[in-house]
Amino acid sequence: MTAKVEKVEDIEIRLLLDAIYRRYHYDFRSYAMSSVRRRLRQARTDFDCATISALQEKVLHDPDMMPRMLGYLTVQVSEMFRDPSYFLAIRKKVVPHLATYPSLKVWIAGCSTGEELYSLVILFREEGLEERTLFYATDINRDALAQAEAGVYDIDRMRQFTENHRLSGGSTSLSDYYQTGYNRCVLDKTLRRNVVFSDHSLVTDQVFGEMHLVSCRNVMIYFDRDLQDRAVGLFRDALPRSGFLGLGAKETLRFSHHAAAFRDFVPDDRIYQRIGS
């Protein structure tokens, strides 16, 4: 593809993102261009559109297209206890601090289809903290939130989930938390009794409460630098002194304007602690 064509395509992409924001109030304008470009090229192919502009016409004039587009513009790739060392660090190093509070609030930001949420709920149950904890599971994709609330996953994924759980220091069997049927696994509904599911955008929305732990993993890698700063600012404002922030393995606070509000707590697993007032 020539440089000239690439430039025209980028113009089309920015016009499409602006149209989505004006028409549907989803703001992807500060997402990393390389990632957005790749995903929109796939959407253009799948929807049989010759150009991004043709894709824009469909999105603007067919409201049923927008939920489908969210599947391309938001990344729904996760697994339970993904990066087990992160959850082991939460279990061994963060939980002892959280256990000193009479009640707890945990925010899973960008919860996607719920795998990380249920991982934390199970971990908190195993560590005796679930009953005193309220979990907030948020995402901008309502279809993903509906899948998270249903708690149904393909049975062929459970082998990896089970191994991750074991490596995370799990003290029970993961099979204790689900039932199987028709090649699907349905998570125990009691895992949702202390969970609030809600749509929330790190791009446009504000903090909605004080949290003791914020876990936002593998979300900010798709943001540009300014939007990463905005998200970290939200987490800073949501956490009291000594609260904890967990990020993905490829994410860091090193270049954030808000880095001074945190200290490294478990550097290898991207867990930070809020300092100051």
Backbone bond lengths (Angstrom), bond angles and torsions (degrees), N, CA, C in turn:
res aa  C-N    CA-C-N  psi(-1)  N-CA   C-N-CA  omega(-1)  CA-C   N-CA-C  phi
1 M - - - 1.469 - - 1.521 109.52 -
2 T 1.319 116.51 132.54 1.452 119.81 -177.53 1.513 111.13 -75.14
3 A 1.359 114.35 161.71 1.465 119.50 178.67 1.517 110.62 -62.04
4 K 1.356 117.69 -37.04 1.462 121.04 -179.47 1.523 111.03 -62.42
5 V 1.335 117.66 -44.41 1.462 121.46 179.14 1.521 110.04 -64.67
6 E 1.325 117.31 -40.95 1.457 120.77 178.64 1.520 110.85 -59.88
7 K 1.308 117.34 -40.06 1.455 120.81 -179.43 1.525 110.64 -65.70
8 V 1.327 117.59 -43.54 1.459 121.24 178.01 1.529 109.64 -62.63
9 E 1.303 117.69 -41.73 1.456 121.26 179.68 1.526 110.95 -62.14
10 D 1.322 117.35 -41.76 1.463 120.29 179.01 1.530 111.19 -63.69
11 I 1.336 117.15 -36.92 1.466 120.46 175.37 1.527 109.78 -62.41
12 E 1.320 116.23 -44.78 1.460 120.80 178.50 1.529 111.08 -60.29
13 I 1.324 115.96 -41.45 1.461 119.89 -178.97 1.519 110.93 -63.83
14 R 1.319 116.50 -44.42 1.472 119.13 -179.34 1.529 110.75 -65.59
15 L 1.322 116.99 -36.67 1.459 119.95 176.39 1.526 111.11 -66.04
16 L 1.319 116.98 -39.21 1.459 120.76 178.08 1.527 111.03 -64.99
17 L 1.318 116.83 -45.66 1.467 119.97 -179.46 1.520 111.07 -63.83
18 D 1.321 116.21 -37.71 1.460 119.72 177.21 1.526 110.18 -67.10
19 A 1.321 117.39 -39.38 1.465 121.30 178.50 1.525 111.06 -64.04
20 I 1.332 116.37 -41.62 1.466 120.13 178.13 1.523 110.37 -61.88
21 Y 1.328 115.78 -41.62 1.471 119.28 179.35 1.531 111.29 -64.34
22 R 1.323 117.15 -45.35 1.466 120.92 -177.31 1.530 111.71 -69.92
23 R 1.326 117.05 -34.88 1.469 120.80 -174.89 1.520 111.97 -87.37
24 Y 1.337 117.06 -40.60 1.462 119.80 -171.73 1.533 113.98 -120.87
25 H 1.317 117.47 -6.15 1.466 123.65 177.05 1.530 113.34 67.64
26 Y 1.318 117.39 23.51 1.466 121.82 168.37 1.525 106.81 -96.39
27 D 1.323 116.18 127.89 1.464 119.15 -173.25 1.532 110.90 -111.40
28 F 1.322 116.00 103.43 1.464 122.02 176.94 1.522 111.39 -109.62
29 R 1.329 116.84 13.36 1.464 121.05 -172.41 1.522 112.91 -68.79
30 S 1.329 117.59 -20.52 1.465 120.64 179.64 1.526 112.59 -106.30
31 Y 1.314 116.65 13.99 1.458 119.79 174.33 1.532 108.72 -76.11
32 A 1.306 116.30 153.58 1.464 121.03 -179.46 1.531 110.10 -59.54
33 M 1.326 116.31 125.51 1.463 121.43 -173.32 1.525 112.43 -60.32
34 S 1.319 117.73 -39.31 1.466 119.88 -177.35 1.517 111.00 -61.27
35 S 1.334 116.72 -40.57 1.463 120.97 179.59 1.523 111.16 -70.32
36 V 1.329 116.47 -45.19 1.465 120.49 179.80 1.524 110.35 -62.29
37 R 1.326 117.06 -43.36 1.467 120.94 -179.68 1.531 110.67 -58.25
38 R 1.318 115.82 -45.97 1.466 120.18 -178.64 1.538 111.13 -61.80
39 R 1.318 116.38 -42.94 1.460 120.08 -176.84 1.533 111.82 -71.25
40 L 1.345 115.72 -38.24 1.459 118.56 -179.56 1.526 111.48 -71.63
41 R 1.303 117.26 -30.64 1.466 119.13 174.13 1.531 110.18 -62.65
42 Q 1.324 115.80 -39.96 1.462 119.61 178.04 1.526 110.38 -66.41
43 A 1.343 116.99 -42.37 1.469 120.41 178.29 1.525 110.83 -62.64
44 R 1.328 117.01 -41.81 1.461 121.35 179.51 1.529 110.23 -58.81
45 T 1.321 116.40 -42.69 1.465 120.54 178.72 1.521 111.17 -67.13
46 D 1.326 116.75 -47.37 1.461 120.65 -176.21 1.524 112.53 -64.87
47 F 1.342 117.08 -32.41 1.462 120.89 -179.90 1.527 112.18 -94.85
48 D 1.333 115.84 10.35 1.468 122.26 175.26 1.524 111.89 56.03
49 C 1.335 115.69 48.81 1.466 121.72 178.03 1.527 109.08 -108.80
50 A 1.306 116.45 133.09 1.463 120.22 -178.06 1.525 111.54 -70.25
51 T 1.333 116.84 -29.68 1.461 121.37 -177.32 1.529 110.16 -140.12
52 I 1.316 115.39 166.93 1.456 120.57 173.47 1.531 109.84 -64.62
53 S 1.315 117.47 -34.70 1.464 121.30 177.48 1.527 110.98 -60.87
54 A 1.326 117.05 -38.90 1.468 120.28 176.75 1.524 110.53 -65.87
55 L 1.325 115.57 -36.55 1.466 120.08 175.98 1.526 110.01 -64.20
56 Q 1.325 116.47 -40.83 1.463 121.24 178.73 1.536 111.00 -60.12
57 E 1.322 116.93 -41.60 1.457 119.89 179.56 1.527 111.10 -59.91
58 K 1.330 116.75 -42.09 1.460 120.15 178.66 1.526 111.09 -64.75
59 V 1.331 116.65 -42.96 1.462 120.80 -177.95 1.524 111.02 -64.23
60 L 1.334 116.55 -40.82 1.471 120.19 -177.32 1.525 112.76 -71.79
61 H 1.311 117.66 -35.04 1.463 120.62 -171.35 1.522 114.01 -103.36
62 D 1.320 117.88 -4.74 1.470 121.15 177.80 1.529 108.67 -129.29
63 P 1.343 117.93 97.34 1.473 120.72 -178.06 1.526 113.50 -57.79
64 D 1.321 117.66 -25.37 1.461 120.33 178.84 1.529 112.37 -69.15
65 M 1.328 116.34 -15.65 1.461 120.21 179.33 1.522 112.72 -72.82
66 M 1.337 117.33 -31.70 1.457 119.50 -171.65 1.521 113.03 -62.80
67 P 1.337 119.72 -45.36 1.470 118.19 176.36 1.530 112.69 -58.15
68 R 1.325 116.05 -34.14 1.460 119.83 178.81 1.529 110.49 -71.19
69 M 1.333 116.00 -37.49 1.464 119.98 178.50 1.516 111.71 -65.20
70 L 1.325 116.96 -33.07 1.471 119.44 179.09 1.523 111.22 -59.77
71 G 1.329 115.45 -30.16 1.459 118.83 177.58 1.518 112.88 -64.75
72 Y 1.330 116.87 -24.00 1.457 121.43 177.23 1.527 111.65 -90.29
73 L 1.319 116.66 -38.22 1.457 120.63 -173.37 1.527 113.02 -84.44
74 T 1.313 117.74 -19.03 1.464 120.96 173.86 1.518 108.42 -112.15
75 V 1.313 116.29 142.55 1.461 121.35 -175.04 1.520 109.36 -93.62
76 Q 1.327 116.88 119.28 1.463 121.31 -177.96 1.535 109.50 -112.28
77 V 1.312 115.09 58.87 1.461 120.82 -179.95 1.522 108.47 -119.65
78 S 1.311 117.09 115.00 1.454 119.96 -179.37 1.524 109.02 -158.74
79 E 1.306 115.67 175.72 1.456 121.39 172.85 1.515 107.79 -157.38
80 M 1.306 116.67 157.85 1.459 119.80 -179.70 1.527 109.86 -68.31
81 F 1.322 115.44 136.66 1.462 123.38 179.72 1.537 111.81 54.46
82 R 1.327 114.61 37.30 1.463 119.93 177.42 1.526 109.61 -61.19
83 D 1.329 117.23 136.26 1.464 122.34 -172.07 1.530 108.84 57.55
84 P 1.340 116.73 72.34 1.470 120.49 -172.99 1.519 114.51 -53.90
85 S 1.328 118.08 -29.43 1.467 119.40 -178.47 1.523 111.31 -63.70
86 Y 1.339 116.94 -29.82 1.470 120.56 176.47 1.528 110.09 -62.26
87 F 1.318 115.94 -47.78 1.469 119.80 -178.56 1.525 111.26 -71.20
88 L 1.329 117.21 -31.09 1.464 119.94 174.94 1.525 109.88 -65.34
89 A 1.329 116.47 -39.48 1.465 119.94 177.86 1.525 111.28 -66.95
90 I 1.340 117.46 -39.63 1.465 120.20 174.41 1.530 109.63 -58.79
91 R 1.318 115.50 -45.32 1.466 121.20 -176.92 1.536 111.94 -65.01
92 K 1.311 116.47 -45.14 1.464 119.79 -171.80 1.528 113.33 -88.15
93 K 1.340 117.42 -31.00 1.464 119.04 -170.49 1.522 114.41 -115.46
94 V 1.335 117.02 -30.07 1.467 119.87 -178.74 1.522 111.33 -91.84
95 V 1.317 116.79 -43.62 1.468 120.88 -177.73 1.527 113.14 -54.84
96 P 1.340 120.22 -41.77 1.476 118.39 178.73 1.527 113.01 -57.42
97 H 1.331 118.22 -32.25 1.467 121.19 176.27 1.525 110.52 -74.52
98 L 1.336 116.52 -44.25 1.457 120.06 -178.90 1.530 111.75 -64.62
99 A 1.313 116.39 -30.14 1.467 120.59 -177.84 1.525 113.11 -64.95
100 T 1.320 117.49 -13.95 1.468 120.24 -179.25 1.529 111.81 -82.65
101 Y 1.359 117.98 -7.88 1.461 120.97 -178.82 1.531 110.27 -95.19
102 P 1.334 117.46 142.90 1.466 119.70 178.70 1.524 112.86 -71.94
103 S 1.331 117.12 -26.87 1.466 121.42 176.46 1.518 108.29 -145.24
104 L 1.328 116.00 154.77 1.458 121.08 -173.05 1.522 110.65 -137.27
105 K 1.342 115.26 150.87 1.456 122.34 171.59 1.522 108.59 -129.06
106 V 1.317 114.80 132.22 1.462 121.83 -178.07 1.525 108.09 -125.97
107 W 1.320 116.20 131.60 1.466 121.87 -179.86 1.516 108.81 -113.38
108 I 1.340 116.32 118.58 1.460 121.98 172.47 1.527 106.10 -100.56
109 A 1.321 116.87 99.65 1.462 122.94 -174.10 1.523 109.53 -90.09
110 G 1.329 116.63 127.32 1.462 119.65 -174.12 1.515 109.86 72.11
111 C 1.337 116.05 52.62 1.474 120.59 -171.24 1.516 113.28 -74.71
112 S 1.347 117.56 -10.50 1.459 121.36 178.79 1.530 109.89 55.02
113 T 1.327 117.22 -130.92 1.459 120.58 -176.34 1.529 113.27 -92.26
114 G 1.320 117.40 13.78 1.458 120.53 165.09 1.515 118.40 100.97
115 E 1.333 118.10 -1.92 1.455 118.76 -175.16 1.532 112.75 -61.08
116 E 1.341 116.36 -43.38 1.466 118.71 179.90 1.517 111.54 -69.19
117 L 1.321 116.54 -37.83 1.462 120.42 176.68 1.520 110.52 -55.29
118 Y 1.328 116.99 -54.53 1.459 119.82 -176.56 1.528 111.80 -65.65
119 S 1.314 116.59 -30.70 1.467 119.38 175.51 1.526 110.59 -60.22
120 L 1.329 116.26 -45.27 1.468 120.13 -179.26 1.526 111.72 -70.59
121 V 1.324 117.36 -38.10 1.465 119.19 178.15 1.524 110.23 -62.50
122 I 1.329 116.98 -44.96 1.467 120.52 178.99 1.523 110.41 -63.44
123 L 1.319 116.62 -43.91 1.471 120.36 178.21 1.530 110.53 -59.46
124 F 1.325 117.07 -45.60 1.466 120.27 -179.83 1.529 110.77 -66.14
125 R 1.326 118.08 -34.09 1.465 120.10 176.52 1.521 109.73 -65.99
126 E 1.307 116.62 -44.92 1.470 119.83 -179.86 1.523 111.69 -63.16
127 E 1.331 116.64 -31.10 1.460 120.52 -178.13 1.530 113.08 -94.19
128 G 1.330 116.44 5.59 1.457 120.40 175.17 1.516 115.21 77.96
129 L 1.337 118.23 19.82 1.459 121.17 -177.22 1.526 113.74 -110.33
130 E 1.320 117.86 -6.53 1.467 119.67 -173.01 1.524 112.14 -61.24
131 E 1.318 117.68 -42.88 1.464 120.57 -173.92 1.523 112.60 -62.21
132 R 1.326 117.25 -27.66 1.467 119.83 -178.49 1.533 112.63 -100.16
133 T 1.328 116.88 11.69 1.465 120.93 -173.51 1.522 111.44 -117.31
134 L 1.333 115.70 137.14 1.453 122.89 170.54 1.523 107.58 -109.95
135 F 1.326 115.88 124.87 1.456 122.23 -177.69 1.532 109.59 -103.71
136 Y 1.323 116.03 131.23 1.463 121.56 175.12 1.525 108.21 -109.49
137 A 1.328 115.99 116.40 1.457 121.71 -179.35 1.525 107.73 -109.31
138 T 1.338 117.02 114.10 1.463 120.16 -174.69 1.522 111.88 -125.36
139 D 1.330 114.21 150.99 1.465 121.27 176.13 1.521 107.05 -163.27
140 I 1.327 117.65 160.74 1.465 119.91 176.96 1.520 111.75 -87.16
141 N 1.335 116.96 -15.29 1.457 121.79 -175.74 1.526 109.42 -95.19
142 R 1.328 116.73 107.81 1.460 120.64 -175.93 1.532 111.78 -66.97
143 D 1.331 117.16 -32.09 1.463 119.51 177.20 1.530 110.57 -65.23
144 A 1.338 115.81 -40.74 1.463 119.37 177.25 1.526 110.66 -64.91
145 L 1.324 116.88 -40.63 1.468 120.31 177.72 1.525 111.16 -61.53
146 A 1.342 116.76 -39.63 1.460 120.13 178.32 1.524 110.82 -63.35
147 Q 1.330 116.66 -39.20 1.464 119.73 176.60 1.525 110.79 -66.08
148 A 1.332 115.79 -39.48 1.466 119.40 178.48 1.522 110.39 -62.35
149 E 1.310 116.43 -43.83 1.469 119.68 -177.96 1.520 111.41 -67.90
150 A 1.326 117.07 -30.86 1.472 120.22 177.79 1.525 111.05 -70.86
151 G 1.328 117.38 -35.60 1.464 120.92 178.42 1.516 113.81 64.56
152 V 1.334 116.84 41.85 1.462 121.90 -179.33 1.529 108.64 -118.02
153 Y 1.341 116.03 129.55 1.464 121.11 -177.27 1.529 110.02 -136.20
154 D 1.325 115.13 154.71 1.463 120.27 178.76 1.526 109.64 -63.89
155 I 1.307 115.62 139.21 1.456 120.56 -175.80 1.529 112.04 -65.02
156 D 1.348 116.77 -28.46 1.462 118.34 -177.87 1.527 112.56 -72.39
157 R 1.328 118.02 -8.16 1.458 121.16 176.18 1.526 111.96 -87.44
158 M 1.325 117.45 -14.63 1.461 120.28 -170.51 1.526 113.00 -71.39
159 R 1.324 116.99 -26.51 1.464 118.37 178.80 1.528 110.44 -61.87
160 Q 1.358 116.58 -45.54 1.461 119.97 178.25 1.521 110.65 -68.19
161 F 1.321 117.40 -40.59 1.468 120.65 177.11 1.520 110.70 -57.92
162 T 1.330 115.83 -42.93 1.468 120.98 -177.22 1.522 111.12 -65.85
163 E 1.328 116.47 -42.38 1.459 119.92 178.60 1.532 110.56 -65.87
164 N 1.315 117.01 -41.86 1.468 120.22 176.99 1.523 110.84 -59.73
165 H 1.322 115.96 -43.53 1.469 120.80 179.47 1.518 110.93 -60.16
166 R 1.305 116.44 -43.38 1.467 120.42 179.11 1.525 110.34 -61.55
167 L 1.331 116.57 -45.96 1.461 120.62 -178.26 1.531 112.02 -68.80
168 S 1.326 116.82 -20.87 1.463 120.44 178.96 1.527 112.49 -81.83
169 G 1.319 116.06 0.82 1.463 119.60 179.73 1.504 113.96 91.25
170 G 1.335 117.09 16.90 1.462 121.04 -178.97 1.524 112.17 -54.95
171 S 1.329 115.80 135.54 1.473 121.13 -177.06 1.518 112.09 -100.51
172 T 1.327 117.54 -0.80 1.455 121.85 177.84 1.523 108.35 -127.81
173 S 1.315 115.76 -179.29 1.457 120.31 175.42 1.527 108.72 -93.54
174 L 1.328 117.25 133.13 1.454 119.78 -179.69 1.528 111.07 -59.96
175 S 1.324 117.15 -28.12 1.464 120.53 -179.64 1.522 112.25 -65.17
176 D 1.335 117.06 -14.98 1.468 120.13 176.12 1.522 111.91 -67.01
177 Y 1.336 116.95 -15.81 1.457 120.28 -170.84 1.525 114.18 -109.26
178 Y 1.324 118.26 8.17 1.458 119.21 178.84 1.517 111.96 -150.66
179 Q 1.328 114.80 160.86 1.454 122.97 173.04 1.516 108.43 -119.91
180 T 1.313 116.58 153.32 1.460 120.80 -176.19 1.520 111.13 -115.34
181 G 1.314 114.39 154.72 1.452 121.29 175.94 1.514 110.09 176.08
182 Y 1.353 116.80 136.46 1.465 121.64 177.59 1.538 111.84 55.56
183 N 1.338 115.03 41.94 1.465 121.91 178.12 1.525 113.63 62.04
184 R 1.316 116.36 24.17 1.449 122.05 177.80 1.523 109.28 -128.29
185 C 1.323 114.83 155.16 1.455 121.34 174.72 1.522 108.19 -117.91
186 V 1.322 116.20 130.09 1.457 122.02 -179.76 1.520 107.79 -111.51
187 L 1.318 116.46 117.35 1.454 120.84 -178.85 1.522 110.82 -70.53
188 D 1.325 115.28 145.80 1.461 122.39 179.79 1.534 109.77 -54.68
189 K 1.325 116.08 129.29 1.471 119.86 -177.52 1.528 112.50 -64.31
190 T 1.335 117.69 -19.27 1.466 118.71 178.55 1.527 111.83 -66.61
191 L 1.334 116.90 -19.79 1.461 119.74 177.51 1.529 111.81 -67.72
192 R 1.326 116.72 -15.38 1.466 120.59 -178.21 1.527 113.18 -102.94
193 R 1.323 117.98 1.40 1.462 119.01 -172.17 1.524 113.20 -67.48
194 N 1.340 117.94 -23.47 1.463 121.18 178.89 1.529 111.82 -113.36
195 V 1.333 116.75 26.29 1.465 121.50 -175.70 1.523 110.22 -113.13
196 V 1.327 115.64 134.79 1.465 122.57 171.14 1.525 107.50 -110.34
197 F 1.324 116.32 119.38 1.461 121.96 176.72 1.525 108.51 -97.05
198 S 1.339 116.50 132.04 1.461 118.88 -178.03 1.516 110.49 -155.54
199 D 1.343 116.00 144.99 1.469 118.72 173.39 1.528 108.67 -78.87
200 H 1.315 114.92 135.39 1.464 121.75 -177.85 1.522 107.69 -155.92
201 S 1.330 115.75 134.61 1.458 121.25 -179.21 1.519 110.41 -108.94
202 L 1.311 116.24 127.28 1.461 120.95 174.57 1.524 111.02 -72.09
203 V 1.324 116.64 -11.85 1.459 121.61 -178.74 1.525 110.99 -84.79
204 T 1.326 117.21 -40.83 1.464 120.35 -170.58 1.525 114.91 -122.10
205 D 1.330 118.72 -21.49 1.464 120.72 -174.92 1.522 112.09 -90.84
206 Q 1.332 115.21 170.61 1.454 121.40 -176.99 1.530 110.83 -111.91
207 V 1.316 115.66 178.13 1.461 121.44 176.40 1.524 109.10 -67.38
208 F 1.328 117.62 140.88 1.455 120.90 -177.17 1.531 113.02 -117.95
209 G 1.325 118.25 5.78 1.454 120.10 178.26 1.516 111.30 171.73
210 E 1.325 115.42 168.27 1.459 121.09 178.06 1.527 109.45 -88.83
211 M 1.319 116.88 130.29 1.457 123.27 -175.28 1.528 110.58 -118.71
212 H 1.308 115.87 150.41 1.467 120.22 174.89 1.529 111.59 -93.07
213 L 1.332 115.59 -26.10 1.464 121.55 177.51 1.519 108.35 -142.72
214 V 1.317 116.29 129.19 1.461 122.42 170.95 1.519 107.56 -116.05
215 S 1.315 116.08 125.10 1.466 121.02 176.79 1.522 107.75 -118.41
216 C 1.324 115.32 113.11 1.475 121.62 -179.91 1.517 106.73 -134.04
217 R 1.306 116.27 93.86 1.454 120.46 -169.49 1.520 111.37 -115.04
218 N 1.335 114.96 131.54 1.465 122.24 176.66 1.526 111.98 60.21
219 V 1.312 115.42 37.05 1.466 122.52 174.45 1.523 109.32 -112.10
220 M 1.324 116.91 -48.38 1.465 120.55 -173.94 1.521 113.68 -71.37
221 I 1.317 118.07 -13.83 1.467 119.57 177.25 1.527 110.79 -65.45
222 Y 1.325 117.05 -16.63 1.463 120.84 179.33 1.523 112.19 -96.81
223 F 1.352 117.46 2.38 1.458 122.14 179.79 1.521 110.33 -99.30
224 D 1.332 116.59 154.54 1.456 118.77 169.36 1.530 108.81 -79.03
225 R 1.329 117.21 175.89 1.463 121.27 -172.05 1.537 112.34 -61.09
226 D 1.309 117.65 -42.33 1.461 120.31 -178.80 1.522 111.55 -64.54
227 L 1.315 116.48 -40.71 1.461 119.36 -179.75 1.528 110.87 -71.55
228 Q 1.331 117.18 -35.12 1.462 119.64 173.40 1.524 110.46 -58.18
229 D 1.333 115.59 -43.17 1.466 119.85 178.82 1.520 111.21 -62.47
230 R 1.324 116.71 -40.81 1.459 119.05 179.29 1.528 110.72 -62.18
231 A 1.324 116.47 -44.80 1.462 120.17 -179.18 1.523 111.36 -62.66
232 V 1.323 116.72 -45.04 1.467 119.72 179.45 1.530 110.45 -63.59
233 G 1.342 116.53 -35.43 1.454 119.93 175.82 1.520 111.87 -61.79
234 L 1.332 116.99 -39.22 1.457 120.66 176.26 1.528 110.94 -63.06
235 F 1.324 116.01 -43.52 1.466 119.52 -179.51 1.528 110.56 -65.56
236 R 1.318 115.83 -40.36 1.470 120.06 176.33 1.525 110.53 -57.36
237 D 1.326 116.05 -46.08 1.462 119.87 -177.78 1.523 112.47 -70.08
238 A 1.334 116.94 -26.81 1.461 120.48 -178.76 1.523 112.81 -80.16
239 L 1.330 117.08 -20.81 1.463 120.70 -173.82 1.524 111.47 -99.44
240 P 1.313 117.21 133.12 1.460 119.88 171.54 1.522 109.57 -77.79
241 R 1.290 116.05 173.65 1.461 119.54 174.76 1.528 109.17 -56.14
242 S 1.326 115.98 133.03 1.470 125.24 -179.51 1.530 113.11 79.78
243 G 1.347 117.91 2.61 1.452 119.39 173.85 1.523 110.85 -70.91
244 F 1.333 116.17 165.10 1.468 121.20 -171.98 1.528 111.84 -118.48
245 L 1.331 114.96 144.15 1.458 123.02 176.25 1.514 108.84 -126.23
246 G 1.324 116.25 128.20 1.460 121.19 176.88 1.517 110.79 -115.75
247 L 1.331 116.44 131.25 1.464 122.73 179.41 1.525 110.31 -118.08
248 G 1.335 115.54 174.91 1.453 120.59 178.60 1.516 112.50 -76.29
249 A 1.321 115.69 167.03 1.465 121.41 -173.93 1.524 112.92 -62.29
250 K 1.338 117.88 -25.72 1.466 121.25 -178.59 1.525 112.19 -104.88
251 E 1.317 116.75 13.64 1.460 121.24 -178.58 1.526 110.12 -112.03
252 T 1.309 116.47 153.19 1.459 120.55 -176.80 1.525 109.81 -152.63
253 L 1.332 115.64 158.34 1.466 121.69 172.77 1.523 111.37 -96.10
254 R 1.300 117.56 1.32 1.459 122.20 -169.77 1.527 112.84 -54.63
255 F 1.312 117.32 -37.63 1.461 120.07 -175.03 1.531 112.62 -105.79
256 S 1.318 116.64 9.75 1.455 120.14 -178.34 1.526 111.08 -81.80
257 H 1.337 116.03 145.80 1.457 120.81 174.38 1.527 111.74 -66.19
258 H 1.334 116.37 -16.61 1.459 121.06 -177.57 1.532 112.30 -100.84
259 A 1.321 117.25 9.87 1.463 120.61 -175.53 1.523 112.40 -59.58
260 A 1.336 117.10 -32.46 1.463 120.48 -177.32 1.521 112.72 -66.74
261 A 1.339 116.95 -14.59 1.465 120.34 179.26 1.524 112.13 -83.12
262 F 1.336 117.32 -1.92 1.462 121.58 -176.24 1.526 110.60 -132.40
263 R 1.300 113.88 157.02 1.464 119.98 169.26 1.522 108.56 -123.09
264 D 1.319 115.64 150.39 1.462 119.62 173.88 1.525 108.93 -62.38
265 F 1.316 115.93 128.93 1.466 119.90 177.65 1.528 110.34 -109.05
266 V 1.330 116.36 -52.59 1.468 121.49 170.02 1.523 105.68 -130.01
267 P 1.326 118.00 85.06 1.475 121.60 -171.72 1.524 114.22 -55.19
268 D 1.322 117.17 -42.17 1.459 119.87 -175.90 1.525 112.52 -63.58
269 D 1.329 116.44 -25.76 1.462 120.34 -178.35 1.520 112.54 -110.58
270 R 1.346 116.52 14.92 1.465 122.69 174.40 1.531 112.00 56.85
271 I 1.317 115.74 46.32 1.458 121.26 174.88 1.524 107.88 -111.73
272 Y 1.327 115.58 127.03 1.457 122.58 -175.84 1.535 109.43 -121.04
273 Q 1.352 114.67 157.17 1.461 120.22 177.35 1.518 109.85 -121.72
274 R 1.318 115.58 136.05 1.465 121.80 179.98 1.518 109.65 -70.50
275 I 1.312 117.02 135.91 1.456 121.93 176.70 1.529 108.41 -122.28
276 G 1.308 116.76 166.71 1.465 120.94 179.11 1.513 111.30 76.52
277 S 1.323 114.78 -167.75 1.459 120.91 -175.86 1.513 110.39 -87.35
